[in-house]
């Protein structure tokens, strides 16, 4: 099966549990014989093997930000705007990224969800055409609900089924200005008319998402997380060591301080035992205070 997989690139400067999920799923699909083309938006994908290096980056982060803040720039010829999508510009933007908060980006988020009905219609038309005529996939997987702006254009010009992965969308909305929260959820809900199936990894999040996006209720299938044991090495551990590990974004809302306090309580029961607390995950400048 030919699969197009639309993700938000991070430029290699940041990764989170959603990134790990996407990377593992793409690798798993390929291992099972499927042809998967990874399509990055905003920033390039740096992780080895995810892309062939020939795919363009759609909606380059620098150009998207500037044209959303200065609408007159949308009238500048494409040839000049493309300079903002140069890899050196995108790499610079990735190195300066300091937040994954919605606050200040609410209008841009809504505009992106509007797709061909919004201010970035021209860019969505180009992305849709590239998917339909260059990749010609049997199915399109969208990494999260905020990338569903493409759904309108795909469905109006093809019969390609669309699967939307769901995970953590509420974090983005919860970090937005409260006056925009309903508009953000409504914009996501509008796009679920074009989604054939949504996948999430917990029944809790299925219910959480469905309370905000009622159209999704009959479309969400829960597939719990899996682990590929072949990529890990089992080692023997002496009884005189105690190690606690955490894998995920290192930030307050995912409980970094709670884990640290739990560790401090646990080590009291392991006096005289070697112990360690290990964090593995991405973080932004917003998370430095918690760290």
QUIPEBEL-V620263 format. One record per residue. PHI is phi as a letter, one per 40 degrees, with the letter a starting at -180 (* if undefined). D_LAST is the distance of its C-alpha to the last C-alpha in Angstrom with 1 decimal. Layout:
PHI:D_LAST ; PHI:D_LAST
//
This chain:
*:43.0 ; c:41.7 ; b:38.3 ; c:36.5 ; b:32.8 ; c:31.2 ; b:27.4 ; c:24.9 ; c:24.2 ; b:20.8 ; g:22.3 ; g:20.3 ; c:17.3 ; a:15.4 ; a:16.1 ; a:15.5 ; c:17.6 ; c:20.4 ; c:20.7 ; c:20.9 ; d:23.5 ; c:25.5 ; c:25.6 ; c:26.6 ; c:29.2 ; c:30.7 ; c:31.0 ; c:32.6 ; c:35.0 ; c:36.1 ; c:36.6 ; c:38.9 ; g:41.0 ; c:39.8 ; c:39.6 ; b:36.3 ; b:35.7 ; c:32.2 ; b:32.3 ; c:29.2 ; b:28.8 ; g:26.9 ; b:25.5 ; c:26.9 ; c:25.9 ; c:25.0 ; c:24.8 ; c:27.9 ; g:30.8 ; c:29.6 ; b:32.0 ; c:35.1 ; g:34.0 ; b:36.9 ; c:35.6 ; c:35.1 ; c:31.9 ; c:33.0 ; f:31.7 ; d:30.0 ; d:26.9 ; c:28.3 ; c:31.7 ; c:30.5 ; c:28.4 ; c:31.2 ; c:34.0 ; c:32.3 ; c:31.8 ; b:35.2 ; d:37.6 ; c:40.4 ; c:38.7 ; c:39.7 ; c:43.3 ; c:42.5 ; d:44.1 ; d:41.9 ; d:42.8 ; c:40.9 ; c:38.0 ; c:37.5 ; c:36.5 ; c:33.2 ; c:32.7 ; c:33.2 ; d:30.6 ; c:29.7 ; c:28.9 ; c:26.8 ; c:24.9 ; c:24.2 ; c:23.1 ; c:20.7 ; c:19.2 ; c:18.7 ; c:17.3 ; b:14.4 ; a:14.7 ; b:16.1 ; c:17.4 ; c:21.1 ; d:21.5 ; g:24.0 ; b:24.9 ; c:26.9 ; c:30.3 ; c:29.5 ; c:28.3 ; c:31.5 ; c:33.6 ; c:32.2 ; c:33.0 ; c:36.6 ; f:37.2 ; c:40.8 ; c:41.5 ; b:38.9 ; c:38.6 ; b:37.4 ; d:40.5 ; c:41.6 ; c:38.4 ; c:38.3 ; c:42.0 ; c:41.2 ; c:38.4 ; c:40.7 ; c:43.6 ; c:41.6 ; c:40.5 ; c:44.0 ; b:46.1 ; c:44.1 ; c:42.1 ; f:44.5 ; c:42.3 ; c:43.5 ; a:40.3 ; b:37.3 ; b:33.9 ; b:31.4 ; c:27.7 ; a:26.9 ; c:28.9 ; c:28.0 ; c:29.8 ; c:33.0 ; d:34.7 ; c:36.5 ; c:38.1 ; d:41.0 ; c:42.2 ; c:42.0 ; c:44.0 ; c:46.5 ; b:47.5 ; a:47.1 ; b:46.9 ; c:43.7 ; c:41.8 ; b:38.2 ; b:35.5 ; b:32.3 ; c:29.1 ; b:27.2 ; a:23.5 ; g:20.9 ; d:23.2 ; c:22.7 ; c:19.0 ; c:20.5 ; c:23.3 ; c:21.3 ; c:19.3 ; c:22.7 ; c:24.9 ; d:26.7 ; c:30.1 ; b:29.4 ; d:28.2 ; c:31.8 ; c:32.7 ; c:29.8 ; c:30.8 ; c:34.4 ; c:33.9 ; c:32.4 ; d:35.2 ; d:37.9 ; c:36.9 ; c:37.2 ; c:40.9 ; b:40.5 ; c:38.3 ; c:40.2 ; a:37.5 ; b:33.8 ; b:31.8 ; b:28.7 ; b:27.3 ; a:27.4 ; c:30.1 ; c:27.6 ; c:26.5 ; d:30.2 ; c:31.1 ; c:28.1 ; c:29.1 ; c:32.8 ; c:32.5 ; c:31.5 ; b:33.6 ; c:36.8 ; c:38.4 ; c:36.0 ; d:37.0 ; c:39.8 ; b:38.1 ; c:34.9 ; b:35.1 ; c:32.4 ; b:31.8 ; d:29.2 ; d:26.7 ; b:28.2 ; b:27.2 ; c:29.3 ; c:29.7 ; c:31.5 ; c:28.5 ; b:27.0 ; b:28.5 ; c:29.2 ; b:29.0 ; c:30.3 ; b:28.0 ; c:29.4 ; c:29.3 ; c:27.7 ; b:24.2 ; b:21.6 ; b:18.7 ; b:16.3 ; b:14.9 ; b:13.1 ; b:14.2 ; i:13.2 ; d:10.9 ; c:7.3 ; a:7.2 ; c:8.5 ; c:12.1 ; b:12.0 ; g:10.8 ; c:7.6 ; c:8.2 ; c:11.8 ; c:11.5 ; c:10.0 ; c:12.8 ; c:15.3 ; c:14.7 ; c:15.3 ; c:18.4 ; c:19.6 ; c:19.7 ; c:22.1 ; c:24.6 ; b:24.2 ; c:25.2 ; g:26.6 ; b:24.9 ; c:22.6 ; a:19.3 ; a:15.9 ; b:12.8 ; b:12.2 ; b:10.0 ; b:12.0 ; i:11.7 ; c:11.3 ; a:9.0 ; b:10.3 ; c:9.9 ; c:9.8 ; c:6.4 ; c:5.1 ; c:5.5 ; c:3.8 ; c:0.0
//
